[in-house]
Amino acid sequence: MEALPLGPGELDLAATLDSGQTFHWQASGKGFAGALGEEGLFLEQPSPRELWCSRGAVERVRRYFALDLSLKEVRRGFPLAEDPIVREAMALFPGLRILRQPLWECLASFLMSALKQVVHIRQCSLRLRQELGRPLGSGVWAFPSPERVAEAGEGKLREWGLGYRAKSVALAAEKLVAEPGWLESLEAWPTEEARRALCAECHGVGEKIADCLLLFGYGRSEVFPVDVWTERVLRELEGGKRRKWPMPKLRDWARRELGPHAGWLQQFLFHWARTTRMAGAGERPG
């Protein structure tokens, strides 16, 4: 194991891995076991100022948790910082960070998430890894490649619990087999153009899934995915000013007014909504 020093309040490992942006990390001993690409990984945070990770993985872990960005500076730039909901969300999860995930894994995961609760998305992700992924030891499997998923096909994906989402995952895999590097090519595109391309060229990708990939895969911090949880929170901010706004107007306002790190603010609000006040309404739909 190697130590990665942390600044004060820069990472809450448990909150980050359980905040609905990734779906495969498993509690193991005093830490978490999972995979980063094709490599198995163990992470442990014995104190707020240090993160321990598998030997040789420090730089990949640093990138995965976007530790080149100061969370203190990100939070300082949040608009609406004095809103009671925003204050409460930041106080409850001060070390919550946005991950930079492998693009194909991120896309497939959010295609599987449509209208599913987080616990069910985890089950689908685990089943897909077990059936098609490379075993990495300690009950961890790599996420399967597009080639493996395309070869399995829609029928098998349905058998493994993906339901109607199987078609979108299978077609996305087939596209990436036919056009290797397509997802990576969008790295250089402006955000609006990349969003349009994802929606136009990937079956089952609407604005919400595209925004999740842009934020959690490409690291576009300005992107604010809006789902049922964040929609409810946005309508309550500032005393409910936007309570009656239609969804397109609400989404446009969030993109325009919530700043260059709107996506990070979204994750605070989403995790707050899912785990506290609105938890009584049941787990989050995708």
C-alpha positions in Angstrom: 0.0 0.0 0.0 1.1 3.6 -0.7 0.0 6.8 1.0 -1.4 9.8 -0.8 -1.4 12.8 1.4 -4.6 14.9 1.4 -5.3 18.5 2.2 -7.9 19.2 5.0 -11.4 18.4 3.8 -10.3 17.4 0.4 -11.8 13.9 0.2 -14.5 11.8 1.9 -13.8 8.4 0.4 -16.9 6.7 1.6 -19.3 9.5 0.6 -17.7 9.9 -2.8 -17.9 6.2 -3.7 -21.5 5.9 -2.5 -22.8 9.1 -4.0 -24.4 7.5 -7.1 -21.7 8.4 -9.7 -20.1 4.9 -9.7 -21.6 1.6 -9.0 -19.1 -1.2 -8.3 -17.0 -0.4 -5.3 -17.5 -2.8 -2.4 -16.7 -2.3 1.3 -13.8 -4.6 2.2 -12.2 -4.6 5.6 -11.4 -1.0 6.5 -11.6 0.2 3.0 -13.0 -0.4 -0.5 -12.2 -2.9 -3.2 -12.8 -2.2 -6.9 -11.3 -1.7 -10.3 -9.8 1.2 -12.2 -9.8 0.1 -15.8 -8.1 -3.3 -16.0 -6.4 -3.1 -12.6 -7.8 -4.2 -9.2 -7.6 -1.6 -6.5 -7.9 -1.3 -2.8 -8.5 2.1 -1.1 -8.5 3.0 2.5 -8.8 6.3 4.3 -7.6 5.9 7.9 -7.8 9.7 8.5 -9.1 12.8 6.7 -5.5 13.7 5.7 -4.4 10.5 4.0 -5.6 8.0 1.4 -3.9 4.6 1.1 -4.1 2.8 -2.2 -2.6 -0.2 -3.9 1.1 0.1 -4.6 1.9 1.8 -7.9 -1.5 3.3 -8.3 -1.0 6.7 -6.7 -1.1 8.8 -9.9 -4.1 6.9 -11.4 -5.9 7.4 -8.1 -5.0 11.1 -8.0 -6.6 11.5 -11.5 -9.6 9.3 -10.7 -10.5 11.5 -7.7 -9.6 14.7 -9.6 -7.2 15.6 -6.8 -5.5 18.2 -9.0 -8.6 20.4 -8.3 -8.8 22.0 -4.9 -12.2 21.1 -3.4 -11.9 24.2 -1.2 -11.6 26.4 -4.2 -14.4 24.6 -6.0 -16.7 25.1 -3.1 -15.7 28.7 -2.7 -17.0 29.3 -6.3 -20.5 27.9 -5.7 -23.4 30.3 -6.2 -26.3 30.2 -3.8 -23.8 29.3 -1.0 -26.0 31.0 1.6 -29.1 29.0 0.6 -30.0 26.8 3.6 -30.2 23.6 1.4 -26.8 24.3 -0.2 -25.3 25.0 3.2 -26.7 21.8 4.7 -25.5 19.7 1.8 -22.0 21.0 2.0 -21.9 20.7 5.7 -23.0 17.0 5.7 -20.6 15.9 2.9 -17.6 18.3 3.0 -15.2 15.9 1.2 -17.5 14.8 -1.6 -15.7 14.8 -5.0 -16.5 14.2 -8.6 -14.7 11.2 -10.1 -13.1 10.9 -13.6 -14.2 7.5 -14.7 -13.2 5.4 -17.7 -15.5 6.6 -20.5 -17.0 3.3 -21.8 -17.7 2.1 -18.2 -19.3 5.4 -17.3 -21.5 5.4 -20.4 -22.6 1.8 -20.0 -23.3 2.3 -16.3 -25.6 5.3 -16.8 -27.3 3.5 -19.7 -28.1 0.8 -17.2 -29.3 3.3 -14.7 -32.5 4.4 -16.5 -35.4 4.2 -14.1 -33.5 2.0 -11.7 -32.6 2.4 -8.1 -28.9 2.6 -7.2 -28.9 -0.8 -5.5 -30.3 -2.3 -8.7 -27.7 -0.6 -10.9 -25.0 -2.0 -8.6 -26.5 -5.5 -9.1 -26.5 -5.1 -12.9 -22.9 -3.8 -13.0 -21.7 -6.7 -10.8 -23.5 -9.3 -12.9 -22.0 -7.8 -16.1 -18.5 -7.8 -14.6 -18.9 -11.4 -13.4 -20.2 -12.7 -16.7 -17.9 -10.8 -19.1 -15.1 -9.1 -17.1 -11.6 -10.2 -16.3 -11.3 -11.5 -12.7 -8.9 -9.3 -10.7 -9.0 -11.2 -7.4 -10.6 -10.5 -4.0 -14.1 -10.7 -5.6 -13.3 -7.9 -8.1 -13.8 -8.0 -11.9 -12.8 -5.5 -14.5 -15.6 -3.8 -16.5 -16.0 -5.8 -19.8 -14.8 -4.2 -23.0 -17.2 -3.1 -25.7 -16.1 -6.1 -27.7 -17.1 -8.5 -25.0 -20.5 -6.8 -24.5 -21.2 -6.7 -28.2 -20.3 -10.3 -28.6 -22.7 -11.3 -25.8 -25.5 -9.3 -27.4 -28.8 -7.9 -26.2 -30.4 -11.3 -25.4 -27.7 -12.2 -22.9 -27.8 -8.7 -21.3 -31.6 -9.1 -20.8 -31.0 -12.5 -19.1 -28.5 -10.8 -16.8 -31.1 -8.3 -15.5 -30.7 -5.2 -17.8 -34.3 -5.5 -19.1 -35.1 -3.0 -21.9 -31.8 -1.2 -21.2 -30.0 -4.1 -22.7 -30.6 -2.8 -26.2 -29.0 0.6 -25.5 -25.9 -1.0 -23.9 -25.5 -3.6 -26.7 -25.9 -0.9 -29.4 -23.4 1.4 -27.7 -20.9 -1.5 -27.5 -21.4 -2.3 -31.2 -20.8 1.4 -32.1 -17.6 1.5 -30.2 -16.4 -1.8 -31.8 -17.2 -0.3 -35.2 -15.7 3.1 -34.3 -12.9 2.6 -31.8 -11.8 5.8 -30.2 -15.1 7.6 -30.8 -15.7 8.4 -27.2 -12.1 9.5 -26.7 -12.4 11.8 -29.8 -15.1 13.8 -28.0 -12.6 14.9 -25.4 -11.6 17.8 -27.8 -15.1 18.9 -28.6 -16.9 21.8 -26.9 -19.4 20.6 -24.3 -22.5 21.5 -26.3 -21.3 19.7 -29.4 -20.3 16.7 -27.5 -23.7 16.5 -25.8 -25.5 16.7 -29.1 -23.3 14.0 -30.6 -23.8 11.7 -27.7 -27.6 12.2 -27.9 -27.7 11.8 -31.7 -25.4 8.8 -32.1 -25.9 6.6 -29.1 -29.2 4.8 -28.8 -30.9 5.5 -25.4 -28.7 8.5 -24.6 -30.8 11.6 -23.7 -29.6 14.8 -22.1 -29.4 13.4 -18.6 -27.2 10.4 -19.5 -25.1 12.6 -21.8 -24.6 15.1 -19.0 -23.6 12.3 -16.6 -20.9 11.1 -19.0 -19.7 14.6 -19.6 -19.4 15.2 -15.9 -18.3 11.9 -14.4 -16.3 10.7 -17.4 -14.9 13.7 -19.3 -14.7 15.9 -16.2 -16.7 18.8 -17.6 -17.3 20.5 -14.3 -19.7 23.0 -15.6 -22.3 20.3 -16.6 -25.3 19.9 -14.2 -27.2 16.6 -14.8 -30.8 17.0 -13.8 -32.8 13.9 -12.6 -35.8 13.6 -10.4 -33.8 14.3 -7.2 -32.0 17.3 -8.4 -35.1 18.7 -10.1 -36.9 18.7 -6.7 -34.0 20.4 -5.0 -33.6 23.1 -7.7 -37.3 23.9 -7.3 -36.8 24.4 -3.5 -33.7 26.6 -3.7 -34.1 30.3 -2.8 -37.4 29.7 -1.2 -39.0 27.9 -4.2 -38.5 30.7 -6.7 -38.5 28.1 -9.6 -41.2 25.8 -8.2 -43.5 26.1 -11.2 -40.8 26.3 -14.0 -41.0 23.7 -16.7 -38.1 21.2 -16.8 -36.4 22.7 -19.9 -36.3 26.2 -18.4 -35.1 24.8 -15.1 -32.3 22.8 -16.8 -31.3 25.9 -18.9 -31.1 28.0 -15.8 -28.9 25.5 -14.0 -26.5 25.4 -16.9 -26.4 29.1 -17.3 -26.3 30.4 -13.7 -24.6 27.8 -11.5 -21.1 28.5 -12.5 -18.0 26.6 -13.8 -18.3 23.9 -11.1 -22.0 23.4 -11.3 -21.6 19.7 -11.6 -19.8 19.5 -8.3 -22.7 21.5 -6.7 -25.1 19.1 -8.3 -23.4 16.2 -6.6 -23.7 17.8 -3.2 -27.4 18.4 -3.8 -28.1 15.0 -5.3 -26.3 13.1 -2.5 -28.0 15.3 0.2 -31.4 14.6 -1.4 -30.9 10.9 -1.8 -29.6 10.3 1.7 -31.5 12.8 3.9 -34.7 14.8 3.5 -36.1 12.9 0.5 -34.9 9.5 1.5 -38.4 8.7 2.7 -39.6 8.9 -0.8 -37.6 5.8 -1.7 -34.3 5.3 -3.5 -33.4 7.5 -6.5 -34.8 6.6 -9.9 -32.2 7.1 -12.7 
